[in-house]
Amino acid sequence: MSDTSASPGRRPVVTPSRVAAGLCLIAPFVAMLWVGSYAKVNPTFIGIPFFYWYQMLWVPISAVLTTTAYILVRREQRALKGGEEQ
């Protein structure tokens, strides 16, 4: 079987790389949904209130975390696919 998804009768396997990928994907949601942590004006950065630059900072952070999650999952898929061929 070349597909790495679980068969109908089996549950997916939880691996450390999948847990790490999940944490990478959930971190931006938690950071943005916890509004009380950044709903303030100070400290300002080049005249921009904290509320705005904090959210904008999460754009590249989210991109890096999403890329990291993708790499972790792809690496695991390749390892599983390589193990099945042997």
BELNORCOR-V242532 format. One record per residue. RES is the residue in one small letter. BURIAL is I if it has 9 or more other C-alpha atoms within 8 Angstrom, else O. Layout:
res={RES/RES}
burial={BURIAL/BURIAL}
This chain:
res={m/s/d/t/s/a/s/p/g/r/r/p/v/v/t/p/s/r/v/a/a/g/l/c/l/i/a/p/f/v/a/m/l/w/v/g/s/y/a/k/v/n/p/t/f/i/g/i/p/f/f/y/w/y/q/m/l/w/v/p/i/s/a/v/l/t/t/t/a/y/i/l/v/r/r/e/q/r/a/l/k/g/g/e/e/q}
burial={O/O/O/O/O/O/O/O/O/O/O/O/O/O/O/O/I/I/I/I/I/I/O/I/I/O/O/I/O/O/O/O/O/O/O/O/O/I/O/O/O/O/O/I/O/O/O/O/I/I/I/O/I/I/I/O/O/I/O/O/I/I/O/O/I/I/O/I/I/I/O/I/I/O/O/I/I/O/O/I/I/O/O/O/O/O}
